Amino acid sequence: MKTLSSYRGRQAELLQMIEDLQSILTPEQLKVRPNAKTAYELLCDLGEKVKEHLAEEDKGLYPSLLIHEDPKVKSIAWGFISGEKPLRKTFDDYHKKWLKHCEFNFSDDFVEETREVFDMLQYRIERENQVLFPKLVEIGMFQEISA
C-alpha cells in the first residue's frame, strides 16, 4: 500500500522535472542541439512519470474512495478521475504532435504548448494537495506525517 509521502514524493519529482525543463525551454537553449535532445528526453520521461502517477492513483486511491460511505469522498474521487481524461488526452496529443518524430525542431508554438501542459500538470498537483490528500487524511486513509 502506498503512503501519502510516496504520493507527495512522486509529485515533488514531477514538479522538479518541470522546473528543470523550464530552464532549458527557451529559444536560445533549444537552438543548441544537445539541449534540444535533452529537452526531448526529459519531456518523454515526464510523460511516462505522469502516466505512472495517474495509474498509481487509479489503482491505489480511487477504488476505495469510490465505495466510501461519505458522498463527498465519492464526489472528490469522481472529480479527480474525470479530470484525468483531459490531462491524459493532452499529453497524448502533445506527444504525437511534438515528440513522436524526434525532430528537435522546437518552435515558439512548441514552447507555448509545453508551458500549457506544465500548467495543467502543476494545477493537478496543486488540487491533489489542497483537496484530495487532506480528505484522505481526514477519512483516515493516510496519516499526515510531519517531516
Buried (B, 14 or more C-beta within 10 A) or exposed (E): EBEBBEBBEBBEEBBEBBEBBEEBBEEEBBEEEEBBEBBBEBBBEBBEBBBEBBEBBEEBBBEEBEEBEEEEBBEBBEEBBEBBEEBBEBBEEBBEEBBEEEEBEBEEEBBEBBBEBBEBBBEBBEBBEEEBBBBBBEBEBBEEEEE
